[in-house]
């Protein structure tokens, strides 16, 4: 009997459960140790990265470096103040997305080291203005202007 129809359902459930699990773990760690490992900015960025990872897995585009770069750019564009406050680079966001991919669907974890964002993509970079956040993005990196 073929159960492949369950994969999209289980992927969606895992994508929804991961941010809840991270939040629950942070609360427990803070309660028992008094250590805060994440603030609101960090949590917002990780939730957005997890959402983008779920979209990549569902669309079966995890191995496409341009799709991964676009997902990272979406996180940066949607949360410019948070990304600037945490001083994350484009590569950091890609790493978060790929980490979430490996949690949502572990066999895809082998692809994470193979994806080199911003290195010889062969396409022109695109610029996105993020308002007054002080962060400028291109397809391959994030730079802070001073």
N, C-alpha and C positions, 0 to 999 in steps of 0.2 A: 504494500500500500504506500502510495506516494504522499508524503506529508510536506512537500515543498510549499504548499499554499500557506503553511503556518509561519514561514520565515518572515514575511512582511509584518505580520501581526506581532510576533515575538520581538522583532527589531524595534517596532514602535513602542512596545511596552518597556523594553530595556532603555530606550532613549528617554522615556518619561521617568523611569525609576532612578536613573543615574544621578540627576541633580538632587532628587529627594534624598538619596542615600548619602551624597556628599554633604548636604545640609545637616542631616541627622548626625553624621559622623562628627562634623564640626561642633555641633551643639554638645554632643557627649564629651568630646575632648575638652572643650572649654569648661564644662560642668565639673569634670573630675580632675582636671589638672590646672585649671585657671589660665590656660594658654589659648589665645585666639590665633588661629592659623589663617583666617581669612576675614577680610573686611567686605563691606558691601560691593566695592569696585571689583575685587577679585572674584567674588561669587557671581556677579553679573556677567563678567567676561567668561567665566567657565561655563555658565549656563548657556550663553550664546554659542560658545564653541561646541558644546555637547549637542545643541540643536542642529548646528551646521553639520556635525559628524553624522547625526541620524539622517539628515537629508542626503548626504553623500552615499551612505550605505544603502538607503532605500532606492536611490537613483542609479546605484551600481556604478558610481563615478569616482570611487576612492583612488583608483590607479591613475586618474587623469590629473596631472599636476596643475593644469589651468583651472580645473574645477575646484581643486583644493585651495589654490591661490585666491580664486574668486570668493570662496567661503570665508577665508581669512580676511579678505578685504571687506566683506559684508559685516563681519564682527567689528572690525576697526571703524567702519563707516557708521554703524548703528550705535557704537559706544565710544565716541571719540574722547570724551572727558575721562572716562574710566581707564581707557588704554593709555592716555597721556599721563594720568595720575600714577599708574603702576609702572610706567616707562617700559611697556612691552614692545618688542619688535615684531615685525611680520613673522619672522621665524618662530618666535615664542607662541604666537597664535596658531601657526601651523602645527607646532608640537602639541598644543592643547587639543586641537581638533583630531590629530592622529592618535593621541592617547585615548580620547573618547571613542574613536573608531575601534581600537583594540579592545576596549571594554564592552562595547556594544556587540562586536562580532570578532572574537579573538583570532580566527584564521587570517583576517586581514592585517593583523599586526606585523606580518612579515613584509608588507608593502611599505611600512612607515620609513625604514631607512633608505628605501629606493627612491623616494620622492624628493627631488631637489628643487625647491621653489626658487624661482628667480635666477637660476643658473642655466643659461643657454636654452631658454624657452623658444627662441626663434621668432618671437613676436614683439612688436613694439610695446613699450610700457604705456600704461594709462595713468593719468593723474586724477586724483579726486580731492577736491577742496573740502576740508572738514570744519570750516567756519573758524572761530576764534580759539580752537582747542590747542593750537600750536603743533599739531601733528599733520604731516603730509604723507600721502601714501602713493606708492606706485605698485605695479603688479608684483614686484619682487621684494620690496622692503618697506619698512616704516622708518622715517627719520623725524627727529624732533628738531624744530627750528629754534634758534636761540636769539 
